[in-house]
């Protein structure tokens, strides 16, 4: 399924290897597990010797990436809020749109499907 492949690629460029700009200094900071879990990857990510592209979920979902070496390209979110907003908007473009949010009261992730997409 194309949507599953696009989601997997977007996951790679955000949850695994995403960077975010420091709002005060503009410095790039790693938040992805693949960046934070490897000293070599972290050094590579902040070296300035790689390509940085602003996070655009639709574009990131179509990008290619190596799985057996440090990354040559990182997506950089302007802020966590902008990344969250973009991910929410991207989810609505999927054939089966959904919206997942962490409910702090229930202490769990709640998945919502917009009513306009429900089929009876």
MOPAC internal coordinates of N, CA, C and O (Angstrom, degrees):
PM7 1SCF
backbone

  N    0.0000 0     0.00 0     0.00 0    0    0    0
  C    1.4494 1     0.00 0     0.00 0    1    0    0
  C    1.5372 1   108.81 1     0.00 0    2    1    0
  O    1.2310 1   120.68 1   -50.52 1    3    2    1
  N    1.3060 1   116.31 1   129.48 1    3    2    1
  C    1.4668 1   121.61 1  -177.73 1    5    3    2
  C    1.5281 1   112.76 1   -59.78 1    6    5    3
  O    1.2310 1   120.58 1   140.09 1    7    6    5
  N    1.3332 1   116.49 1   -39.91 1    7    6    5
  C    1.4622 1   119.13 1  -179.49 1    9    7    6
  C    1.5284 1   111.60 1   -63.37 1   10    9    7
  O    1.2310 1   120.32 1   141.84 1   11   10    9
  N    1.3197 1   117.00 1   -38.16 1   11   10    9
  C    1.4685 1   120.77 1   179.18 1   13   11   10
  C    1.5273 1   109.78 1   -65.26 1   14   13   11
  O    1.2310 1   120.11 1   137.35 1   15   14   13
  N    1.3146 1   117.40 1   -42.65 1   15   14   13
  C    1.4689 1   121.14 1   178.37 1   17   15   14
  C    1.5312 1   110.27 1   -63.41 1   18   17   15
  O    1.2310 1   120.19 1   137.08 1   19   18   17
  N    1.3182 1   117.24 1   -42.92 1   19   18   17
  C    1.4653 1   120.91 1   179.42 1   21   19   18
  C    1.5300 1   110.88 1   -64.83 1   22   21   19
  O    1.2310 1   120.30 1   138.59 1   23   22   21
  N    1.3231 1   117.02 1   -41.41 1   23   22   21
  C    1.4619 1   120.25 1   177.47 1   25   23   22
  C    1.5295 1   111.26 1   -63.47 1   26   25   23
  O    1.2310 1   120.54 1   139.31 1   27   26   25
  N    1.3284 1   116.57 1   -40.69 1   27   26   25
  C    1.4602 1   120.70 1   178.47 1   29   27   26
  C    1.5176 1   111.85 1   -62.16 1   30   29   27
  O    1.2310 1   120.59 1   138.19 1   31   30   29
  N    1.3224 1   116.48 1   -41.81 1   31   30   29
  C    1.4667 1   120.49 1   178.75 1   33   31   30
  C    1.5129 1   110.84 1   -68.31 1   34   33   31
  O    1.2310 1   120.26 1   138.58 1   35   34   33
  N    1.3149 1   117.11 1   -41.42 1   35   34   33
  C    1.4603 1   120.71 1   177.47 1   37   35   34
  C    1.5331 1   110.40 1   -63.04 1   38   37   35
  O    1.2310 1   120.26 1   140.60 1   39   38   37
  N    1.3120 1   117.10 1   -39.40 1   39   38   37
  C    1.4692 1   121.72 1   175.60 1   41   39   38
  C    1.5277 1   109.45 1   -57.25 1   42   41   39
  O    1.2310 1   120.49 1   134.84 1   43   42   41
  N    1.3204 1   116.66 1   -45.16 1   43   42   41
  C    1.4635 1   121.98 1  -179.35 1   45   43   42
  C    1.5330 1   111.04 1   -56.74 1   46   45   43
  O    1.2310 1   121.00 1   133.70 1   47   46   45
  N    1.3253 1   115.69 1   -46.30 1   47   46   45
  C    1.4653 1   120.49 1  -175.00 1   49   47   46
  C    1.5250 1   114.02 1   -83.80 1   50   49   47
  O    1.2310 1   119.90 1   177.14 1   51   50   49
  N    1.3339 1   117.79 1    -2.86 1   51   50   49
  C    1.4654 1   119.85 1   178.37 1   53   51   50
  C    1.5272 1   109.79 1  -121.95 1   54   53   51
  O    1.2310 1   119.85 1   106.91 1   55   54   53
  N    1.2949 1   117.90 1   -73.09 1   55   54   53
  C    1.4613 1   122.28 1  -175.19 1   57   55   54
  C    1.5314 1   111.94 1   -63.10 1   58   57   55
  O    1.2310 1   119.84 1   143.92 1   59   58   57
  N    1.3113 1   117.91 1   -36.08 1   59   58   57
  C    1.4624 1   120.78 1  -179.07 1   61   59   58
  C    1.5265 1   113.39 1   -88.34 1   62   61   59
  O    1.2310 1   119.89 1   131.98 1   63   62   61
  N    1.3230 1   117.81 1   -48.02 1   63   62   61
  C    1.4647 1   120.38 1  -171.50 1   65   63   62
  C    1.5277 1   113.60 1  -129.61 1   66   65   63
  O    1.2310 1   120.61 1  -151.80 1   67   66   65
  N    1.3137 1   116.44 1    28.20 1   67   66   65
  C    1.4601 1   119.90 1  -179.28 1   69   67   66
  C    1.5132 1   113.64 1   -77.75 1   70   69   67
  O    1.2310 1   121.61 1   -31.40 1   71   70   69
  N    1.3306 1   114.53 1   148.60 1   71   70   69
  C    1.4607 1   122.89 1   173.52 1   73   71   70
  C    1.5249 1   107.63 1  -122.34 1   74   73   71
  O    1.2310 1   121.11 1   -24.03 1   75   74   73
  N    1.3209 1   115.49 1   155.97 1   75   74   73
  C    1.4627 1   121.26 1   176.29 1   77   75   74
  C    1.5207 1   107.69 1  -133.81 1   78   77   75
  O    1.2310 1   121.19 1   -35.09 1   79   78   77
  N    1.3206 1   115.34 1   144.91 1   79   78   77
  C    1.4652 1   120.99 1   177.70 1   81   79   78
  C    1.5184 1   109.98 1   -80.07 1   82   81   79
  O    1.2310 1   120.66 1   -44.37 1   83   82   81
  N    1.3146 1   116.34 1   135.63 1   83   82   81
  C    1.4566 1   120.31 1   171.94 1   85   83   82
  C    1.5219 1   106.75 1   -68.63 1   86   85   83
  O    1.2310 1   120.37 1   -53.84 1   87   86   85
  N    1.3214 1   116.91 1   126.16 1   87   86   85
  C    1.4643 1   120.98 1  -174.98 1   89   87   86
  C    1.5246 1   113.10 1   -63.73 1   90   89   87
  O    1.2310 1   119.74 1   152.78 1   91   90   89
  N    1.3169 1   118.10 1   -27.22 1   91   90   89
  C    1.4649 1   121.24 1  -178.06 1   93   91   90
  C    1.5264 1   112.25 1   -90.90 1   94   93   91
  O    1.2310 1   120.50 1   136.55 1   95   94   93
  N    1.3306 1   116.65 1   -43.45 1   95   94   93
  C    1.4660 1   119.45 1  -172.85 1   97   95   94
  C    1.5209 1   113.88 1  -102.86 1   98   97   95
  O    1.2310 1   120.35 1   161.30 1   99   98   97
  N    1.3290 1   116.94 1   -18.70 1   99   98   97
  C    1.4634 1   119.85 1  -175.74 1  101   99   98
  C    1.5165 1   113.06 1    80.46 1  102  101   99
  O    1.2310 1   120.24 1   178.36 1  103  102  101
  N    1.3413 1   117.15 1    -1.64 1  103  102  101
  C    1.4630 1   120.96 1   179.37 1  105  103  102
  C    1.5273 1   109.99 1   -65.38 1  106  105  103
  O    1.2310 1   120.82 1   -32.80 1  107  106  105
  N    1.3114 1   116.04 1   147.20 1  107  106  105
  C    1.4533 1   120.97 1   178.04 1  109  107  106
  C    1.5207 1   109.33 1   -86.85 1  110  109  107
  O    1.2310 1   121.24 1   -46.91 1  111  110  109
  N    1.3384 1   115.23 1   133.09 1  111  110  109
  C    1.4602 1   121.30 1   179.94 1  113  111  110
  C    1.5212 1   108.97 1  -127.37 1  114  113  111
  O    1.2310 1   121.05 1   -42.13 1  115  114  113
  N    1.3228 1   115.60 1   137.87 1  115  114  113
  C    1.4556 1   120.36 1   179.31 1  117  115  114
  C    1.5120 1   111.12 1   -78.53 1  118  117  115
  O    1.2310 1   120.59 1   -39.69 1  119  118  117
  N    1.3343 1   116.48 1   140.31 1  119  118  117
  C    1.4621 1   120.93 1   170.90 1  121  119  118
  C    1.5186 1   111.00 1  -129.64 1  122  121  119
  O    1.2310 1   119.98 1   164.13 1  123  122  121
  N    1.3170 1   117.63 1   -15.87 1  123  122  121
  C    1.4541 1   120.89 1  -179.65 1  125  123  122
  C    1.5200 1   111.85 1   -72.18 1  126  125  123
  O    1.2310 1   120.92 1   -35.75 1  127  126  125
  N    1.3175 1   115.84 1   144.25 1  127  126  125
  C    1.4645 1   121.25 1  -177.89 1  129  127  126
  C    1.5229 1   112.32 1   -59.52 1  130  129  127
  O    1.2310 1   120.01 1   143.78 1  131  130  129
  N    1.3159 1   117.59 1   -36.22 1  131  130  129
  C    1.4620 1   120.60 1   179.00 1  133  131  130
  C    1.5114 1   112.70 1   -67.97 1  134  133  131
  O    1.2310 1   120.54 1   148.87 1  135  134  133
  N    1.3227 1   116.58 1   -31.13 1  135  134  133
  C    1.4633 1   121.18 1   177.30 1  137  135  134
  C    1.5228 1   109.32 1   -76.21 1  138  137  135
  O    1.2310 1   120.61 1   132.10 1  139  138  137
  N    1.3233 1   116.44 1   -47.90 1  139  138  137
  C    1.4569 1   120.87 1  -175.75 1  141  139  138
  C    1.5295 1   112.95 1   -72.12 1  142  141  139
  O    1.2310 1   120.30 1   157.79 1  143  142  141
  N    1.3273 1   117.03 1   -22.21 1  143  142  141
  C    1.4575 1   120.83 1  -176.33 1  145  143  142
  C    1.5119 1   114.96 1   -90.37 1  146  145  143
  O    1.2310 1   120.02 1  -177.23 1  147  146  145
  N    1.3213 1   117.57 1     2.77 1  147  146  145
  C    1.4635 1   120.11 1  -176.88 1  149  147  146
  C    1.5218 1   109.57 1  -143.29 1  150  149  147
  O    1.2310 1   121.00 1   -59.79 1  151  150  149
  N    1.3313 1   115.69 1   120.21 1  151  150  149
  C    1.4705 1   119.52 1   178.00 1  153  151  150
  C    1.5233 1   110.16 1   -60.80 1  154  153  151
  O    1.2310 1   120.24 1   140.46 1  155  154  153
  N    1.3340 1   117.14 1   -39.54 1  155  154  153
  C    1.4639 1   120.58 1   179.61 1  157  155  154
  C    1.5308 1   110.84 1   -63.49 1  158  157  155
  O    1.2310 1   120.78 1   137.52 1  159  158  157
  N    1.3262 1   116.11 1   -42.48 1  159  158  157
  C    1.4676 1   120.10 1  -179.70 1  161  159  158
  C    1.5245 1   110.80 1   -67.47 1  162  161  159
  O    1.2310 1   120.14 1   139.06 1  163  162  161
  N    1.3276 1   117.34 1   -40.94 1  163  162  161
  C    1.4654 1   120.62 1   179.32 1  165  163  162
  C    1.5289 1   110.20 1   -63.63 1  166  165  163
  O    1.2310 1   120.63 1   134.84 1  167  166  165
  N    1.3170 1   116.39 1   -45.16 1  167  166  165
  C    1.4676 1   119.98 1   178.34 1  169  167  166
  C    1.5285 1   110.30 1   -59.88 1  170  169  167
  O    1.2310 1   120.85 1   136.82 1  171  170  169
  N    1.3237 1   115.97 1   -43.18 1  171  170  169
  C    1.4575 1   121.24 1   178.66 1  173  171  170
  C    1.5328 1   110.76 1   -62.54 1  174  173  171
  O    1.2310 1   120.69 1   135.90 1  175  174  173
  N    1.3238 1   116.29 1   -44.10 1  175  174  173
  C    1.4674 1   121.20 1  -175.21 1  177  175  174
  C    1.5233 1   112.68 1   -63.32 1  178  177  175
  O    1.2310 1   120.08 1   146.07 1  179  178  177
  N    1.3166 1   117.44 1   -33.93 1  179  178  177
  C    1.4674 1   119.59 1  -177.15 1  181  179  178
  C    1.5253 1   112.80 1  -103.28 1  182  181  179
  O    1.2310 1   120.55 1  -172.87 1  183  182  181
  N    1.3262 1   116.56 1     7.13 1  183  182  181
  C    1.4686 1   121.01 1  -175.92 1  185  183  182
  C    1.5202 1   114.09 1   -69.23 1  186  185  183
  O    1.2310 1   120.55 1   153.05 1  187  186  185
  N    1.3207 1   116.55 1   -26.95 1  187  186  185
  C    1.4580 1   119.54 1  -174.33 1  189  187  186
  C    1.5158 1   112.10 1    84.02 1  190  189  187
  O    1.2310 1   120.29 1   177.15 1  191  190  189
  N    1.3236 1   117.04 1    -2.85 1  191  190  189
  C    1.4655 1   122.04 1  -179.61 1  193  191  190
  C    1.5187 1   112.45 1   -98.05 1  194  193  191
  O    1.2310 1   120.57 1  -161.58 1  195  194  193
  N    1.3136 1   116.52 1    18.42 1  195  194  193
  C    1.4576 1   122.53 1   179.20 1  197  195  194
  C    1.5236 1   108.20 1  -124.44 1  198  197  195
  O    1.2310 1   120.78 1    -6.28 1  199  198  197
  N    1.3014 1   116.11 1   173.72 1  199  198  197
  C    1.4623 1   120.15 1   178.49 1  201  199  198
  C    1.5316 1   108.58 1   -93.55 1  202  201  199
  O    1.2310 1   121.06 1   -49.71 1  203  202  201
  N    1.3263 1   115.58 1   130.29 1  203  202  201
  C    1.4627 1   122.20 1   175.32 1  205  203  202
  C    1.5163 1   108.05 1  -109.80 1  206  205  203
  O    1.2310 1   120.81 1   -51.02 1  207  206  205
  N    1.3203 1   116.05 1   128.98 1  207  206  205
  C    1.4612 1   119.65 1   176.46 1  209  207  206
  C    1.5241 1   108.36 1  -124.09 1  210  209  207
  O    1.2310 1   120.52 1   -40.91 1  211  210  209
  N    1.3211 1   116.62 1   139.09 1  211  210  209
  C    1.4712 1   118.61 1   177.04 1  213  211  210
  C    1.5232 1   109.49 1   -59.90 1  214  213  211
  O    1.2310 1   120.76 1   -39.42 1  215  214  213
  N    1.3199 1   116.15 1   140.58 1  215  214  213
  C    1.4600 1   119.63 1   179.86 1  217  215  214
  C    1.5199 1   110.09 1   -61.90 1  218  217  215
  O    1.2310 1   121.12 1   -59.28 1  219  218  217
  N    1.2992 1   115.47 1   120.72 1  219  218  217
  C    1.4613 1   124.78 1   171.90 1  221  219  218
  C    1.5197 1   103.40 1  -136.32 1  222  221  219
  O    1.2310 1   120.58 1   -74.14 1  223  222  221
  N    1.3145 1   116.50 1   105.86 1  223  222  221
  C    1.4624 1   120.49 1  -171.38 1  225  223  222
  C    1.5273 1   113.43 1   -57.17 1  226  225  223
  O    1.2310 1   120.05 1   138.24 1  227  226  225
  N    1.3266 1   117.51 1   -41.76 1  227  226  225
  C    1.4630 1   120.20 1  -179.51 1  229  227  226
  C    1.5266 1   111.05 1   -62.80 1  230  229  227
  O    1.2310 1   120.43 1   139.05 1  231  230  229
  N    1.3249 1   116.79 1   -40.95 1  231  230  229
  C    1.4734 1   119.82 1   178.66 1  233  231  230
  C    1.5202 1   111.16 1   -72.56 1  234  233  231
  O    1.2310 1   120.23 1   136.40 1  235  234  233
  N    1.3340 1   117.16 1   -43.60 1  235  234  233
  C    1.4652 1   120.53 1  -179.10 1  237  235  234
  C    1.5208 1   111.57 1   -60.92 1  238  237  235
  O    1.2310 1   120.31 1   145.30 1  239  238  237
  N    1.3189 1   117.01 1   -34.70 1  239  238  237
  C    1.4656 1   121.16 1  -179.03 1  241  239  238
  C    1.5227 1   112.73 1   -66.30 1  242  241  239
  O    1.2310 1   120.04 1   165.67 1  243  242  241
  N    1.3275 1   117.54 1   -14.33 1  243  242  241
  C    1.4589 1   122.20 1  -179.00 1  245  243  242
  C    1.5332 1   112.69 1  -107.73 1  246  245  243
  O    1.2310 1   120.00 1   176.39 1  247  246  245
  N    1.3291 1   117.61 1    -3.61 1  247  246  245
  C    1.4638 1   120.80 1  -175.39 1  249  247  246
  C    1.5313 1   110.88 1   -77.26 1  250  249  247
  O    1.2310 1   121.26 1   -22.72 1  251  250  249
  N    1.3281 1   115.19 1   157.28 1  251  250  249
  C    1.4598 1   120.79 1   175.83 1  253  251  250
  C    1.5215 1   108.83 1  -100.55 1  254  253  251
  O    1.2310 1   120.90 1   -21.31 1  255  254  253
  N    1.3402 1   115.88 1   158.69 1  255  254  253
  C    1.4574 1   120.38 1  -178.41 1  257  255  254
  C    1.5274 1   110.18 1  -153.90 1  258  257  255
  O    1.2310 1   120.49 1   -30.14 1  259  258  257
  N    1.3318 1   116.68 1   149.86 1  259  258  257
  C    1.4616 1   120.11 1   174.89 1  261  259  258
  C    1.5300 1   109.76 1   -84.45 1  262  261  259
  O    1.2310 1   120.91 1   -32.77 1  263  262  261
  N    1.3288 1   115.87 1   147.23 1  263  262  261
  C    1.4614 1   118.87 1   177.70 1  265  263  262
  C    1.5257 1   111.90 1  -107.42 1  266  265  263
  O    1.2310 1   120.60 1   176.41 1  267  266  265
  N    1.3252 1   116.45 1    -3.59 1  267  266  265
  C    1.4664 1   119.32 1  -173.99 1  269  267  266
  C    1.5252 1   113.73 1  -122.59 1  270  269  267
  O    1.2310 1   120.54 1  -160.32 1  271  270  269
  N    1.3333 1   116.58 1    19.68 1  271  270  269
  C    1.4585 1   120.55 1   177.47 1  273  271  270
  C    1.5270 1   108.41 1  -156.01 1  274  273  271
  O    1.2310 1   120.89 1    -8.93 1  275  274  273
  N    1.3308 1   115.90 1   171.07 1  275  274  273
  C    1.4632 1   117.98 1   176.29 1  277  275  274
  C    1.5250 1   108.69 1   -63.30 1  278  277  275
  O    1.2310 1   121.39 1   -22.89 1  279  278  277
  N    1.2996 1   114.95 1   157.11 1  279  278  277
  C    1.4594 1   120.38 1  -173.66 1  281  279  278
  C    1.5361 1   112.09 1   -78.34 1  282  281  279
  O    1.2310 1   120.45 1   -42.20 1  283  282  281
  N    1.3287 1   116.74 1   137.80 1  283  282  281
  C    1.4593 1   120.17 1   176.07 1  285  283  282
  C    1.5290 1   112.14 1   -88.30 1  286  285  283
  O    1.2310 1   120.39 1   164.87 1  287  286  285
  N    1.3544 1   116.86 1   -15.13 1  287  286  285
  C    1.4631 1   122.21 1  -176.17 1  289  287  286
  C    1.5304 1   108.68 1  -137.67 1  290  289  287
  O    1.2310 1   120.92 1   -43.53 1  291  290  289
  N    1.3279 1   115.86 1   136.47 1  291  290  289
  C    1.4574 1   121.96 1   175.65 1  293  291  290
  C    1.5194 1   109.07 1  -128.18 1  294  293  291
  O    1.2310 1   120.92 1   -39.12 1  295  294  293
  N    1.3264 1   115.85 1   140.88 1  295  294  293
  C    1.4581 1   119.45 1   171.72 1  297  295  294
  C    1.5181 1   107.87 1   -88.28 1  298  297  295
  O    1.2310 1   121.03 1   -38.09 1  299  298  297
  N    1.3265 1   115.64 1   141.91 1  299  298  297
  C    1.4599 1   121.34 1  -177.27 1  301  299  298
  C    1.5270 1   108.81 1  -122.57 1  302  301  299
  O    1.2310 1   121.08 1   -63.58 1  303  302  301
  N    1.3206 1   115.54 1   116.42 1  303  302  301
  C    1.4621 1   120.85 1   176.35 1  305  303  302
  C    1.5169 1   108.96 1   -81.98 1  306  305  303
  O    1.2310 1   120.76 1   -37.72 1  307  306  305
  N    1.3211 1   116.15 1   142.28 1  307  306  305
  C    1.4655 1   121.24 1   177.06 1  309  307  306
  C    1.5280 1   109.72 1   -64.74 1  310  309  307
  O    1.2310 1   120.85 1   142.56 1  311  310  309
  N    1.3262 1   115.98 1   -37.44 1  311  310  309
  C    1.4662 1   122.56 1   178.09 1  313  311  310
  C    1.5273 1   107.39 1  -161.24 1  314  313  311
  O    1.2310 1   120.73 1   -13.42 1  315  314  313
  N    1.3217 1   116.21 1   166.58 1  315  314  313
  C    1.4624 1   118.87 1   176.07 1  317  315  314
  C    1.5232 1   110.70 1   -65.35 1  318  317  315
  O    1.2310 1   120.33 1   145.21 1  319  318  317
  N    1.3173 1   116.98 1   -34.79 1  319  318  317
  C    1.4647 1   120.59 1   178.54 1  321  319  318
  C    1.5256 1   110.78 1   -63.62 1  322  321  319
  O    1.2310 1   120.38 1   135.70 1  323  322  321
  N    1.3409 1   116.88 1   -44.30 1  323  322  321
  C    1.4654 1   118.93 1  -179.96 1  325  323  322
  C    1.5265 1   110.55 1   -66.88 1  326  325  323
  O    1.2310 1   120.18 1   144.01 1  327  326  325
  N    1.3239 1   117.26 1   -35.99 1  327  326  325
  C    1.4732 1   120.01 1   177.59 1  329  327  326
  C    1.5262 1   109.50 1   -64.63 1  330  329  327
  O    1.2310 1   120.49 1   135.24 1  331  330  329
  N    1.3148 1   116.67 1   -44.76 1  331  330  329
  C    1.4595 1   120.33 1   179.06 1  333  331  330
  C    1.5259 1   110.93 1   -60.54 1  334  333  331
  O    1.2310 1   120.49 1   135.21 1  335  334  333
  N    1.3254 1   116.66 1   -44.79 1  335  334  333
  C    1.4606 1   120.34 1   179.42 1  337  335  334
  C    1.5199 1   111.48 1   -62.21 1  338  337  335
  O    1.2310 1   120.74 1   136.97 1  339  338  337
  N    1.3295 1   116.19 1   -43.03 1  339  338  337
  C    1.4658 1   119.84 1   179.07 1  341  339  338
  C    1.5250 1   111.92 1   -64.65 1  342  341  339
  O    1.2310 1   120.59 1   137.91 1  343  342  341
  N    1.3294 1   116.47 1   -42.09 1  343  342  341
  C    1.4704 1   119.93 1   179.34 1  345  343  342
  C    1.5195 1   110.87 1   -63.48 1  346  345  343
  O    1.2310 1   120.70 1   140.52 1  347  346  345
  N    1.3129 1   116.27 1   -39.48 1  347  346  345
  C    1.4735 1   120.14 1   177.92 1  349  347  346
  C    1.5353 1   109.82 1   -63.29 1  350  349  347
  O    1.2310 1   120.58 1   134.26 1  351  350  349
  N    1.3217 1   116.50 1   -45.74 1  351  350  349
  C    1.4672 1   120.51 1   179.39 1  353  351  350
  C    1.5259 1   110.97 1   -63.28 1  354  353  351
  O    1.2310 1   120.56 1   137.64 1  355  354  353
  N    1.3216 1   116.54 1   -42.36 1  355  354  353
  C    1.4671 1   120.93 1   178.57 1  357  355  354
  C    1.5282 1   110.58 1   -60.26 1  358  357  355
  O    1.2310 1   120.40 1   138.05 1  359  358  357
  N    1.3267 1   116.85 1   -41.95 1  359  358  357
  C    1.4689 1   119.51 1  -178.10 1  361  359  358
  C    1.5272 1   111.67 1   -59.95 1  362  361  359
  O    1.2310 1   120.59 1   150.21 1  363  362  361
  N    1.3186 1   116.48 1   -29.79 1  363  362  361
  C    1.4606 1   119.83 1   179.46 1  365  363  362
  C    1.5281 1   112.59 1   -74.13 1  366  365  363
  O    1.2310 1   120.31 1   164.43 1  367  366  365
  N    1.3380 1   117.01 1   -15.57 1  367  366  365
  C    1.4634 1   120.31 1   178.96 1  369  367  366
  C    1.5227 1   112.29 1   -84.52 1  370  369  367
  O    1.2310 1   120.46 1   170.26 1  371  370  369
  N    1.3227 1   116.72 1    -9.74 1  371  370  369
  C    1.4588 1   120.53 1  -177.91 1  373  371  370
  C    1.5210 1   110.54 1   -74.16 1  374  373  371
  O    1.2310 1   121.23 1   -24.22 1  375  374  373
  N    1.3176 1   115.26 1   155.78 1  375  374  373
  C    1.4592 1   119.78 1   179.37 1  377  375  374
  C    1.5274 1   111.11 1   -58.09 1  378  377  375
  O    1.2310 1   121.17 1   143.64 1  379  378  377
  N    1.3173 1   115.37 1   -36.36 1  379  378  377
  C    1.4603 1   121.24 1   177.00 1  381  379  378
  C    1.5231 1   107.21 1  -117.71 1  382  381  379
  O    1.2310 1   120.36 1  -102.72 1  383  382  381
  N    1.3506 1   116.93 1    77.28 1  383  382  381
  C    1.4674 1   119.12 1  -174.92 1  385  383  382
  C    1.5252 1   112.54 1   -63.25 1  386  385  383
  O    1.2310 1   121.36 1   -30.87 1  387  386  385
  N    1.3046 1   115.01 1   149.13 1  387  386  385
  C    1.4465 1   121.73 1   177.25 1  389  387  386
  C    1.5195 1   108.50 1  -150.88 1  390  389  387
  O    1.2310 1   121.30 1   -10.98 1  391  390  389
  N    1.2872 1   115.11 1   169.02 1  391  390  389
  C    1.4474 1   121.18 1   177.01 1  393  391  390
  C    1.5219 1   106.57 1  -139.76 1  394  393  391
  O    1.2310 1   119.96 1   -58.06 1  395  394  393
  N    1.3267 1   117.69 1   121.94 1  395  394  393
  C    1.4573 1   121.78 1   179.01 1  397  395  394
  C    1.5180 1   109.18 1  -113.70 1  398  397  395
  O    1.2310 1   121.11 1   -47.87 1  399  398  397
  N    1.3112 1   115.48 1   132.13 1  399  398  397
  C    1.4572 1   120.96 1   179.72 1  401  399  398
  C    1.5199 1   109.02 1  -138.92 1  402  401  399
  O    1.2310 1   121.27 1   -30.66 1  403  402  401
  N    1.3314 1   115.18 1   149.34 1  403  402  401
  C    1.4536 1   120.36 1   175.43 1  405  403  402
  C    1.5191 1   108.27 1   -84.09 1  406  405  403
  O    1.2310 1   120.81 1   -56.77 1  407  406  405
  N    1.3180 1   116.06 1   123.23 1  407  406  405
  C    1.4601 1   122.25 1   177.89 1  409  407  406
  C    1.5268 1   107.22 1   -93.99 1  410  409  407
  O    1.2310 1   120.91 1   -70.27 1  411  410  409
  N    1.3338 1   115.86 1   109.73 1  411  410  409
  C    1.4691 1   120.28 1  -176.35 1  413  411  410
  C    1.5228 1   112.36 1   -67.42 1  414  413  411
  O    1.2310 1   119.65 1   151.87 1  415  414  413
  N    1.3156 1   118.28 1   -28.13 1  415  414  413
  C    1.4654 1   121.07 1   178.81 1  417  415  414
  C    1.5249 1   110.00 1   -72.77 1  418  417  415
  O    1.2310 1   120.64 1   131.73 1  419  418  417
  N    1.3334 1   116.38 1   -48.27 1  419  418  417
  C    1.4616 1   121.02 1  -179.06 1  421  419  418
  C    1.5248 1   113.11 1   -80.29 1  422  421  419
  O    1.2310 1   120.69 1   164.60 1  423  422  421
  N    1.3433 1   116.29 1   -15.40 1  423  422  421
  C    1.4727 1   122.73 1  -179.11 1  425  423  422
  C    1.5311 1   111.66 1    58.95 1  426  425  423
  O    1.2310 1   121.51 1  -134.75 1  427  426  425
  N    1.3372 1   114.71 1    45.25 1  427  426  425
  C    1.4606 1   119.98 1   177.10 1  429  427  426
  C    1.5164 1   110.08 1  -156.80 1  430  429  427
  O    1.2310 1   121.34 1   -16.02 1  431  430  429
  N    1.3104 1   115.05 1   163.98 1  431  430  429
  C    1.4606 1   121.14 1   176.92 1  433  431  430
  C    1.5217 1   108.15 1   -83.36 1  434  433  431
  O    1.2310 1   121.12 1   -49.88 1  435  434  433
  N    1.3134 1   115.46 1   130.12 1  435  434  433
  C    1.4548 1   121.99 1   179.83 1  437  435  434
  C    1.5214 1   107.67 1  -112.18 1  438  437  435
  O    1.2310 1   120.61 1   -50.81 1  439  438  437
  N    1.3208 1   116.44 1   129.19 1  439  438  437
  C    1.4600 1   121.55 1   179.08 1  441  439  438
  C    1.5209 1   108.04 1  -102.54 1  442  441  439
  O    1.2310 1   121.33 1   -54.45 1  443  442  441
  N    1.3244 1   115.06 1   125.55 1  443  442  441
  C    1.4597 1   121.90 1   178.98 1  445  443  442
  C    1.5293 1   108.89 1  -115.33 1  446  445  443
  O    1.2310 1   121.14 1   -43.27 1  447  446  445
  N    1.3109 1   115.43 1   136.73 1  447  446  445
  C    1.4496 1   120.43 1   174.34 1  449  447  446
  C    1.5237 1   106.79 1  -112.06 1  450  449  447
  O    1.2310 1   120.34 1   -60.41 1  451  450  449
  N    1.3414 1   116.96 1   119.59 1  451  450  449
  C    1.4699 1   119.17 1  -178.26 1  453  451  450
  C    1.5263 1   110.99 1   -52.57 1  454  453  451
  O    1.2310 1   120.34 1   -41.05 1  455  454  453
  N    1.3306 1   116.96 1   138.95 1  455  454  453
  C    1.4635 1   121.72 1  -175.98 1  457  455  454
  C    1.5198 1   113.26 1   -59.35 1  458  457  455
  O    1.2310 1   119.88 1   152.45 1  459  458  457
  N    1.3227 1   117.84 1   -27.55 1  459  458  457
  C    1.4710 1   120.38 1  -179.47 1  461  459  458
  C    1.5273 1   112.10 1   -68.88 1  462  461  459
  O    1.2310 1   120.04 1   166.43 1  463  462  461
  N    1.3410 1   117.52 1   -13.57 1  463  462  461
  C    1.4622 1   119.73 1  -178.93 1  465  463  462
  C    1.5222 1   112.76 1  -102.51 1  466  465  463
  O    1.2310 1   120.24 1   172.14 1  467  466  465
  N    1.3434 1   117.15 1    -7.86 1  467  466  465
  C    1.4697 1   119.86 1   179.03 1  469  467  466
  C    1.5217 1   109.62 1   -67.45 1  470  469  467
  O    1.2310 1   121.26 1   -43.56 1  471  470  469
  N    1.3124 1   115.20 1   136.44 1  471  470  469
  C    1.4504 1   120.98 1   177.37 1  473  471  470
  C    1.5198 1   108.36 1  -117.98 1  474  473  471
  O    1.2310 1   120.65 1   -50.61 1  475  474  473
  N    1.3134 1   116.36 1   129.39 1  475  474  473
  C    1.4763 1   120.19 1  -178.90 1  477  475  474
  C    1.4855 1   111.40 1   -91.97 1  478  477  475
  O    1.2310 1   120.10 1   180.00 1  479  478  477

